[in-house]
Amino acid sequence: MAAAIALSIFSGNKVVAQKVSPDNIPTVVKSTFSEKFPNAAKAKWSMEEEEVFEVEFRQLGQKSSAKIEANGNFLESETNIKRSDLPVTVVQALNTQFAGYKIEKTEKVTFPDGSVAYELEIEKGEQSLEVQFNADGKLLKKEEEKEEKED
Protein backbone atom coordinates (compact mmCIF):
# COMPACT_ATOMS: atom_id res chain seq x y z
CA MET A 1 0.00 0.00 0.00
CA ALA A 2 2.75 2.48 0.96
CA ALA A 3 4.57 1.66 -2.28
CA ALA A 4 1.41 2.38 -4.26
CA ILE A 5 0.98 5.73 -2.53
CA ALA A 6 4.63 6.60 -3.07
CA LEU A 7 4.39 5.55 -6.71
CA SER A 8 1.33 7.73 -7.26
CA ILE A 9 3.04 10.70 -5.60
CA PHE A 10 6.26 10.34 -7.58
CA SER A 11 4.44 9.74 -10.86
CA GLY A 12 2.74 13.11 -10.47
CA ASN A 13 -0.76 11.81 -9.83
CA LYS A 14 -2.64 13.30 -6.94
CA VAL A 15 -4.03 11.06 -4.25
CA VAL A 16 -7.72 11.88 -3.97
CA ALA A 17 -8.91 12.78 -0.49
CA GLN A 18 -11.71 10.75 1.04
CA LYS A 19 -14.51 12.50 2.90
CA VAL A 20 -14.65 11.72 6.60
CA SER A 21 -17.58 12.19 8.95
CA PRO A 22 -16.84 14.59 11.84
CA ASP A 23 -17.77 11.68 14.15
CA ASN A 24 -14.73 9.77 12.85
CA ILE A 25 -12.21 12.55 13.52
CA PRO A 26 -9.97 11.88 16.56
CA THR A 27 -10.71 14.19 19.50
CA VAL A 28 -7.10 15.43 19.56
CA VAL A 29 -7.40 16.49 15.89
CA LYS A 30 -10.65 18.38 16.54
CA SER A 31 -9.06 20.00 19.59
CA THR A 32 -6.03 21.22 17.60
CA PHE A 33 -8.36 22.60 14.93
CA SER A 34 -10.53 24.43 17.48
CA GLU A 35 -7.50 25.94 19.22
CA LYS A 36 -5.88 27.14 16.00
CA PHE A 37 -9.07 28.33 14.28
CA PRO A 38 -11.62 29.38 16.92
CA ASN A 39 -13.68 31.37 14.39
CA ALA A 40 -13.91 28.60 11.78
CA ALA A 41 -17.26 27.76 10.23
CA LYS A 42 -18.59 25.18 7.76
CA ALA A 43 -15.82 22.64 8.41
CA LYS A 44 -15.63 19.75 5.92
CA TRP A 45 -13.23 16.94 6.83
CA SER A 46 -11.34 14.54 4.59
CA MET A 47 -8.43 12.13 4.88
CA GLU A 48 -5.74 13.33 2.50
CA GLU A 49 -3.25 10.57 3.16
CA GLU A 50 -2.86 7.96 5.85
CA GLU A 51 -2.83 9.61 9.27
CA VAL A 52 -3.34 13.16 7.86
CA PHE A 53 -6.70 14.90 8.07
CA GLU A 54 -7.57 17.94 5.98
CA VAL A 55 -10.33 20.30 6.96
CA GLU A 56 -11.74 22.93 4.63
CA PHE A 57 -13.51 25.81 6.33
CA ARG A 58 -14.38 29.49 6.22
CA GLN A 59 -12.83 31.96 8.62
CA LEU A 60 -13.35 35.70 8.60
CA GLY A 61 -15.00 35.43 5.19
CA GLN A 62 -12.11 33.58 3.55
CA LYS A 63 -11.81 30.00 2.32
CA SER A 64 -9.13 28.13 4.22
CA SER A 65 -7.86 24.63 4.83
CA ALA A 66 -5.63 22.97 7.39
CA LYS A 67 -3.74 19.69 7.60
CA ILE A 68 -3.51 17.95 10.96
CA GLU A 69 -1.96 14.58 11.72
CA ALA A 70 -4.00 11.94 13.58
CA ASN A 71 -1.90 12.61 16.70
CA GLY A 72 -3.04 16.27 16.68
CA ASN A 73 0.18 17.66 15.18
CA PHE A 74 -0.61 20.76 13.08
CA LEU A 75 1.15 20.62 9.68
CA GLU A 76 -0.01 23.72 7.79
CA SER A 77 -2.90 25.93 6.85
CA GLU A 78 -3.72 27.57 3.53
CA THR A 79 -5.90 30.65 3.06
CA ASN A 80 -7.07 32.01 -0.26
CA ILE A 81 -5.83 35.56 -0.76
CA LYS A 82 -6.21 38.21 -3.45
CA ARG A 83 -3.37 38.71 -5.93
CA SER A 84 -3.07 42.25 -4.62
CA ASP A 85 -2.19 40.79 -1.18
CA LEU A 86 0.97 39.12 -2.50
CA PRO A 87 4.21 40.74 -1.28
CA VAL A 88 5.98 42.83 -3.94
CA THR A 89 9.00 40.52 -3.63
CA VAL A 90 6.87 37.51 -4.62
CA VAL A 91 5.33 39.34 -7.59
CA GLN A 92 8.79 40.43 -8.77
CA ALA A 93 10.17 36.89 -8.46
CA LEU A 94 7.17 35.48 -10.31
CA ASN A 95 7.53 38.00 -13.15
CA THR A 96 11.25 37.26 -13.43
CA GLN A 97 11.20 33.46 -13.14
CA PHE A 98 7.83 32.72 -14.75
CA ALA A 99 7.36 35.49 -17.32
CA GLY A 100 4.19 35.08 -19.36
CA TYR A 101 2.42 32.86 -16.82
CA LYS A 102 -1.09 33.79 -15.71
CA ILE A 103 -1.98 33.49 -12.01
CA GLU A 104 -4.98 31.22 -11.48
CA LYS A 105 -5.01 30.95 -7.67
CA THR A 106 -3.14 32.52 -4.76
CA GLU A 107 -2.85 31.18 -1.23
CA LYS A 108 -1.00 32.12 1.93
CA VAL A 109 0.49 29.06 3.65
CA THR A 110 1.25 29.14 7.37
CA PHE A 111 3.50 26.52 8.96
CA PRO A 112 3.67 25.36 12.62
CA ASP A 113 6.60 27.66 13.40
CA GLY A 114 4.59 30.68 12.20
CA SER A 115 6.57 31.07 8.98
CA VAL A 116 4.61 31.98 5.86
CA ALA A 117 4.88 31.09 2.19
CA TYR A 118 2.82 32.04 -0.84
CA GLU A 119 1.53 29.28 -3.10
CA LEU A 120 0.33 30.09 -6.60
CA GLU A 121 -1.24 28.08 -9.36
CA ILE A 122 -0.01 29.52 -12.64
CA GLU A 123 -0.61 28.69 -16.32
CA LYS A 124 1.06 29.36 -19.62
CA GLY A 125 -0.54 27.70 -22.62
CA GLU A 126 -1.08 24.04 -21.74
CA GLN A 127 1.38 24.08 -18.83
CA SER A 128 0.06 24.43 -15.28
CA LEU A 129 2.43 24.80 -12.34
CA GLU A 130 2.11 25.10 -8.60
CA VAL A 131 4.88 27.31 -7.22
CA GLN A 132 5.64 28.40 -3.69
CA PHE A 133 7.72 31.39 -2.60
CA ASN A 134 8.77 32.65 0.80
CA ALA A 135 8.04 36.29 1.71
CA ASP A 136 11.47 37.32 0.35
CA GLY A 137 10.61 35.96 -3.10
CA LYS A 138 12.77 32.83 -2.89
CA LEU A 139 11.32 29.90 -4.86
CA LEU A 140 10.63 27.05 -2.42
CA LYS A 141 8.70 24.62 -4.61
CA LYS A 142 7.79 24.08 -8.25
CA GLU A 143 5.50 21.23 -9.34
CA GLU A 144 3.73 20.51 -12.58
CA GLU A 145 -0.01 20.31 -12.08
CA LYS A 146 -2.00 17.49 -13.64
CA GLU A 147 -5.50 18.09 -14.90
CA GLU A 148 -8.09 16.76 -12.48
CA LYS A 149 -11.39 15.72 -14.00
CA GLU A 150 -14.45 16.73 -12.02
CA ASP A 151 -17.52 14.53 -12.00
C-alpha positions as CSV (number, residue, x, y, z in Angstrom):
1,M,0.0,0.0,0.0
2,A,2.7,2.5,1.0
3,A,4.6,1.7,-2.3
4,A,1.4,2.4,-4.3
5,I,1.0,5.7,-2.5
6,A,4.6,6.6,-3.1
7,L,4.4,5.6,-6.7
8,S,1.3,7.7,-7.3
9,I,3.0,10.7,-5.6
10,F,6.3,10.3,-7.6
11,S,4.4,9.7,-10.9
12,G,2.7,13.1,-10.5
13,N,-0.8,11.8,-9.8
14,K,-2.6,13.3,-6.9
15,V,-4.0,11.1,-4.3
16,V,-7.7,11.9,-4.0
17,A,-8.9,12.8,-0.5
18,Q,-11.7,10.7,1.0
19,K,-14.5,12.5,2.9
20,V,-14.6,11.7,6.6
21,S,-17.6,12.2,9.0
22,P,-16.8,14.6,11.8
23,D,-17.8,11.7,14.1
24,N,-14.7,9.8,12.9
25,I,-12.2,12.6,13.5
26,P,-10.0,11.9,16.6
27,T,-10.7,14.2,19.5
28,V,-7.1,15.4,19.6
29,V,-7.4,16.5,15.9
30,K,-10.7,18.4,16.5
31,S,-9.1,20.0,19.6
32,T,-6.0,21.2,17.6
33,F,-8.4,22.6,14.9
34,S,-10.5,24.4,17.5
35,E,-7.5,25.9,19.2
36,K,-5.9,27.1,16.0
37,F,-9.1,28.3,14.3
38,P,-11.6,29.4,16.9
39,N,-13.7,31.4,14.4
40,A,-13.9,28.6,11.8
41,A,-17.3,27.8,10.2
42,K,-18.6,25.2,7.8
43,A,-15.8,22.6,8.4
44,K,-15.6,19.8,5.9
45,W,-13.2,16.9,6.8
46,S,-11.3,14.5,4.6
47,M,-8.4,12.1,4.9
48,E,-5.7,13.3,2.5
49,E,-3.3,10.6,3.2
50,E,-2.9,8.0,5.8
51,E,-2.8,9.6,9.3
52,V,-3.3,13.2,7.9
53,F,-6.7,14.9,8.1
54,E,-7.6,17.9,6.0
55,V,-10.3,20.3,7.0
56,E,-11.7,22.9,4.6
57,F,-13.5,25.8,6.3
58,R,-14.4,29.5,6.2
59,Q,-12.8,32.0,8.6
60,L,-13.3,35.7,8.6
61,G,-15.0,35.4,5.2
62,Q,-12.1,33.6,3.5
63,K,-11.8,30.0,2.3
64,S,-9.1,28.1,4.2
65,S,-7.9,24.6,4.8
66,A,-5.6,23.0,7.4
67,K,-3.7,19.7,7.6
68,I,-3.5,18.0,11.0
69,E,-2.0,14.6,11.7
70,A,-4.0,11.9,13.6
71,N,-1.9,12.6,16.7
72,G,-3.0,16.3,16.7
73,N,0.2,17.7,15.2
74,F,-0.6,20.8,13.1
75,L,1.1,20.6,9.7
76,E,0.0,23.7,7.8
77,S,-2.9,25.9,6.8
78,E,-3.7,27.6,3.5
79,T,-5.9,30.6,3.1
80,N,-7.1,32.0,-0.3
81,I,-5.8,35.6,-0.8
82,K,-6.2,38.2,-3.4
83,R,-3.4,38.7,-5.9
84,S,-3.1,42.2,-4.6
85,D,-2.2,40.8,-1.2
86,L,1.0,39.1,-2.5
87,P,4.2,40.7,-1.3
88,V,6.0,42.8,-3.9
89,T,9.0,40.5,-3.6
90,V,6.9,37.5,-4.6
91,V,5.3,39.3,-7.6
92,Q,8.8,40.4,-8.8
93,A,10.2,36.9,-8.5
94,L,7.2,35.5,-10.3
95,N,7.5,38.0,-13.1
96,T,11.3,37.3,-13.4
97,Q,11.2,33.5,-13.1
98,F,7.8,32.7,-14.7
99,A,7.4,35.5,-17.3
100,G,4.2,35.1,-19.4
101,Y,2.4,32.9,-16.8
102,K,-1.1,33.8,-15.7
103,I,-2.0,33.5,-12.0
104,E,-5.0,31.2,-11.5
105,K,-5.0,30.9,-7.7
106,T,-3.1,32.5,-4.8
107,E,-2.9,31.2,-1.2
108,K,-1.0,32.1,1.9
109,V,0.5,29.1,3.6
110,T,1.2,29.1,7.4
111,F,3.5,26.5,9.0
112,P,3.7,25.4,12.6
113,D,6.6,27.7,13.4
114,G,4.6,30.7,12.2
115,S,6.6,31.1,9.0
116,V,4.6,32.0,5.9
117,A,4.9,31.1,2.2
118,Y,2.8,32.0,-0.8
119,E,1.5,29.3,-3.1
120,L,0.3,30.1,-6.6
121,E,-1.2,28.1,-9.4
122,I,0.0,29.5,-12.6
123,E,-0.6,28.7,-16.3
124,K,1.1,29.4,-19.6
125,G,-0.5,27.7,-22.6
126,E,-1.1,24.0,-21.7
127,Q,1.4,24.1,-18.8
128,S,0.1,24.4,-15.3
129,L,2.4,24.8,-12.3
130,E,2.1,25.1,-8.6
131,V,4.9,27.3,-7.2
132,Q,5.6,28.4,-3.7
133,F,7.7,31.4,-2.6
134,N,8.8,32.7,0.8
135,A,8.0,36.3,1.7
136,D,11.5,37.3,0.3
137,G,10.6,36.0,-3.1
138,K,12.8,32.8,-2.9
139,L,11.3,29.9,-4.9
140,L,10.6,27.1,-2.4
141,K,8.7,24.6,-4.6
142,K,7.8,24.1,-8.2
143,E,5.5,21.2,-9.3
144,E,3.7,20.5,-12.6
145,E,0.0,20.3,-12.1
146,K,-2.0,17.5,-13.6
147,E,-5.5,18.1,-14.9
148,E,-8.1,16.8,-12.5
149,K,-11.4,15.7,-14.0
150,E,-14.4,16.7,-12.0
151,D,-17.5,14.5,-12.0
